[in-house]
Amino acid sequence: MPNKHFCQGPTCHEKTTQDRFLKSRGVVRGRYALFNLDREHDSYCKRGKYFCSTRCESDWLDHHMDNIEQGRPIEFIRHRRESGGYEKRTETSDDYFGRPYSRTSIQRINGTDN
């Protein structure tokens, strides 16, 4: 396991990208944070130790702003979150000149609830 926290973004584990997809189990996983825990302390690295991107950082702040204003505790995510029920699909088509090409996408399998 790398020397990193898991991304704290509330929907990081629901975004279907190639690097988050685990084909063998059909799940989309959350990412690790951007920077290692032992990175030197500067203003950006402090935030980068908890989020994989500024998008996840902004989503977390939007989701938890009421709790911050009221002084309520916010749970720290200590395990890698997953969303199941996905599969990788490859579609083959012809381009404008009639040459075949393939396009790969990650899609939710019908009939699964997560």
Rosetta silent file (secondary structure, phi, psi, omega in degrees, C-alpha in Angstrom):
SEQUENCE: MPNKHFCQGPTCHEKTTQDRFLKSRGVVRGRYALFNLDREHDSYCKRGKYFCSTRCESDWLDHHMDNIEQGRPIEFIRHRRESGGYEKRTETSDDYFGRPYSRTSIQRINGTDN
SCORE:     score description
SCORE:     0.000 S_00000001
   1 L     0.000  131.924 -179.935    0.000    0.000    0.000 S_00000001
   2 L   -66.525  162.994  179.715    1.421    3.395   -0.916 S_00000001
   3 L   -83.598   61.354 -177.900    2.238    6.000    1.675 S_00000001
   4 L  -141.846  155.138  170.022   -0.923    7.984    0.850 S_00000001
   5 L   -78.813  163.197  169.900   -4.402    8.636    2.202 S_00000001
   6 E   -81.289  149.735 -179.807   -7.429    7.624    0.170 S_00000001
   7 L   -59.525  135.355 -177.779   -9.154   10.491   -1.632 S_00000001
   8 L   -89.758   -0.595 -179.065  -11.725   12.139    0.636 S_00000001
   9 L   -58.141  134.275 -175.333  -13.953   13.285   -2.255 S_00000001
  10 L   -66.594  -25.117 -178.898  -17.594   12.265   -1.645 S_00000001
  11 L  -121.921   16.886 -178.476  -18.133   10.983   -5.209 S_00000001
  12 H   -59.517  -37.841 -177.356  -14.582   10.016   -6.235 S_00000001
  13 H   -79.858   -0.661  179.880  -15.467    6.308   -6.210 S_00000001
  14 H  -105.948   -8.062 -178.672  -18.472    6.883   -8.518 S_00000001
  15 L   -82.144  123.971 -174.322  -16.648    8.550  -11.429 S_00000001
  16 L   -90.990   94.644  175.034  -16.150    6.039  -14.239 S_00000001
  17 L  -124.158  161.585 -175.934  -12.640    6.505  -15.615 S_00000001
  18 L   -60.644  -38.121 -177.001  -10.154    3.924  -16.905 S_00000001
  19 L   -76.763  -16.956  178.329   -7.765    4.282  -13.959 S_00000001
  20 L   -92.500  -15.031 -174.516  -10.540    3.784  -11.380 S_00000001
  21 E   -84.144  130.333  175.872  -12.048    0.665  -13.022 S_00000001
  22 E  -110.683  102.314 -171.320  -11.028   -2.785  -11.749 S_00000001
  23 L   -63.251  -39.220 -175.015  -12.018   -5.210  -14.511 S_00000001
  24 L   -62.179  -29.783 -179.195  -11.575   -8.439  -12.547 S_00000001
  25 L  -111.822   -8.340  178.798  -14.250   -7.453  -10.000 S_00000001
  26 L    68.912   36.828 -179.013  -16.341   -5.041  -12.088 S_00000001
  27 E  -123.643  155.287  171.941  -16.013   -2.157   -9.627 S_00000001
  28 E  -107.463  124.365 -175.600  -15.035    1.491   -9.812 S_00000001
  29 E  -107.956  155.788  172.136  -12.712    2.444   -6.941 S_00000001
  30 L   -71.671  157.330 -179.685  -11.722    5.750   -5.418 S_00000001
  31 L   -87.628  169.045  167.728   -8.217    7.022   -6.077 S_00000001
  32 E   -80.049  160.200  175.824   -5.330    7.618   -3.726 S_00000001
  33 L   -64.442  164.480 -173.544   -4.581   11.223   -2.782 S_00000001
  34 L   -68.491  -44.209 -174.260   -2.244   13.196   -5.012 S_00000001
  35 L  -112.566  155.317  175.464    0.785   13.517   -2.691 S_00000001
  36 L   -68.218  159.096  179.420    2.602   11.213   -0.265 S_00000001
  37 L   -68.374  -29.191 -176.206    2.204   11.711    3.484 S_00000001
  38 L   -93.473   15.357  177.909    5.893   12.518    3.948 S_00000001
  39 L   -69.595  149.492 -179.365    5.991   15.336    1.362 S_00000001
  40 L   -59.716  153.918 -175.231    7.350   18.672    2.554 S_00000001
  41 L   -86.255  108.263  164.685    4.840   21.121    4.015 S_00000001
  42 L  -134.835  171.906 -168.679    3.717   23.863    1.691 S_00000001
  43 H   -62.489  -39.353 -178.395    0.215   25.238    1.236 S_00000001
  44 H   -75.739  -37.360 -177.790   -0.816   23.126   -1.779 S_00000001
  45 H   -64.623  -29.214  178.763    0.691   19.871   -0.530 S_00000001
  46 H   -61.852  -40.954  177.800   -1.356   19.995    2.638 S_00000001
  47 H   -76.510  -35.220 -178.616   -4.549   19.743    0.574 S_00000001
  48 H   -68.125  -12.241  177.246   -3.003   17.341   -1.937 S_00000001
  49 L   -79.999  -10.118 -176.120   -2.438   14.791    0.836 S_00000001
  50 L  -120.528  -13.400 -176.599   -6.212   14.282    1.168 S_00000001
  51 L  -133.632  149.738  179.103   -7.623   14.679   -2.361 S_00000001
  52 L   -85.045  -19.313 -179.123   -6.765   13.280   -5.801 S_00000001
  53 L  -157.897  166.652  176.803   -7.793   16.483   -7.607 S_00000001
  54 H   -69.910  -23.710  175.730   -9.118   19.968   -6.997 S_00000001
  55 H   -63.943  -47.793  178.407  -12.505   18.727   -8.246 S_00000001
  56 H   -64.765  -37.156  177.823  -12.746   16.227   -5.379 S_00000001
  57 H   -62.066  -45.624  179.440  -11.534   18.897   -2.970 S_00000001
  58 H   -66.267  -40.314  177.532  -14.255   21.303   -4.125 S_00000001
  59 H   -62.443  -41.218  179.315  -16.939   18.564   -3.981 S_00000001
  60 H   -62.673  -44.200 -179.635  -15.893   17.704   -0.419 S_00000001
  61 H   -64.902  -42.317  176.810  -16.098   21.336    0.652 S_00000001
  62 H   -60.886  -40.831 -176.720  -19.534   21.758   -0.967 S_00000001
  63 H   -72.044  -33.771 -172.749  -20.781   18.590    0.734 S_00000001
  64 H  -108.993    6.682 -175.033  -19.423   19.377    4.223 S_00000001
  65 H   -60.518  -39.896  178.314  -19.676   23.184    4.446 S_00000001
  66 H   -61.709  -41.422  178.542  -22.719   23.106    6.759 S_00000001
  67 H   -65.489  -37.523  178.770  -20.909   20.765    9.171 S_00000001
  68 H   -65.572  -44.755 -179.758  -17.836   23.015    9.134 S_00000001
  69 H   -63.686  -35.570 -178.845  -19.911   26.117    9.867 S_00000001
  70 H   -87.064   -4.721  178.964  -21.724   24.368   12.739 S_00000001
  71 L    74.819   23.092  179.285  -18.512   22.897   14.182 S_00000001
  72 L   -86.356  147.165 -179.839  -19.664   19.280   13.761 S_00000001
  73 L   -69.943  150.844  178.664  -17.063   16.542   13.226 S_00000001
  74 L  -119.128  129.972 -177.500  -16.545   15.092    9.743 S_00000001
  75 L   -69.117  134.522  177.258  -15.653   11.413    9.327 S_00000001
  76 L   -89.791  130.997 -177.340  -12.237   10.723    7.794 S_00000001
  77 L   -81.367  117.178 -176.463  -12.292    8.011    5.099 S_00000001
  78 L  -109.988   -0.224  178.182   -9.809    5.283    6.052 S_00000001
  79 L  -129.176  158.675 -179.184  -10.741    2.589    3.508 S_00000001
  80 L   -79.904  119.347 -178.352  -10.889    2.531   -0.277 S_00000001
  81 L   -83.370  149.855 -178.352  -14.490    3.004   -1.386 S_00000001
  82 E  -137.098  151.367  171.353  -15.952    1.100   -4.331 S_00000001
  83 E  -122.273  121.689 -176.125  -19.055    1.186   -6.520 S_00000001
  84 E   -94.816  175.485  175.338  -19.981   -2.171   -8.061 S_00000001
  85 L    87.593   36.075  179.493  -21.973   -3.260  -11.065 S_00000001
  86 E  -122.113  157.226  173.565  -19.848   -1.986  -13.966 S_00000001
  87 E  -145.246  155.900  178.465  -18.359   -3.605  -17.036 S_00000001
  88 E   -93.996  127.182 -179.812  -16.004   -2.559  -19.796 S_00000001
  89 E  -119.744  139.597  177.769  -17.586   -2.584  -23.262 S_00000001
  90 E  -116.744  126.618  178.537  -15.831   -2.267  -26.598 S_00000001
  91 E  -113.522  135.522  178.338  -17.731   -1.050  -29.651 S_00000001
  92 E  -109.748  132.253  179.750  -16.336   -1.352  -33.178 S_00000001
  93 E  -139.640  174.321  174.664  -17.366    1.101  -35.889 S_00000001
  94 E  -106.052  141.617  176.899  -16.120    2.447  -39.183 S_00000001
  95 L   -83.883 -171.947 -176.380  -14.710    5.940  -39.517 S_00000001
  96 L   -58.006  -34.024 -177.601  -15.422    8.374  -42.349 S_00000001
  97 L   -92.326    4.929  178.052  -13.012    6.573  -44.686 S_00000001
  98 L    87.279    6.985  178.527  -14.396    3.098  -43.907 S_00000001
  99 L   -85.021  137.315 -179.903  -11.544    2.018  -41.621 S_00000001
 100 E   -75.542  145.509  172.719  -12.576    0.107  -38.501 S_00000001
 101 E  -144.922  159.167 -179.923  -11.824    1.500  -35.057 S_00000001
 102 E  -120.932  147.412  179.736  -12.853    0.496  -31.573 S_00000001
 103 E  -126.179  129.044 -179.230  -14.085    2.592  -28.672 S_00000001
 104 E  -107.273  136.633  177.658  -13.952    1.375  -25.086 S_00000001
 105 E  -141.725  157.180  177.022  -16.305    2.604  -22.373 S_00000001
 106 E  -107.728  122.599 -175.527  -17.192    1.658  -18.806 S_00000001
 107 E  -130.564  151.630  177.033  -20.924    1.272  -18.280 S_00000001
 108 E   -73.515  138.740  177.629  -23.215    0.264  -15.434 S_00000001
 109 L   -78.981  133.380  179.598  -24.755   -3.179  -15.787 S_00000001
 110 L   -62.334  142.070  176.966  -28.573   -3.044  -15.892 S_00000001
 111 L    88.815    6.194  177.513  -30.375   -4.329  -12.834 S_00000001
 112 L  -107.683  140.813  178.794  -27.721   -3.461  -10.240 S_00000001
 113 L  -120.613  120.124  175.760  -28.332   -1.064   -7.375 S_00000001
 114 L  -143.153    0.000    0.000  -25.410    0.595   -5.565 S_00000001
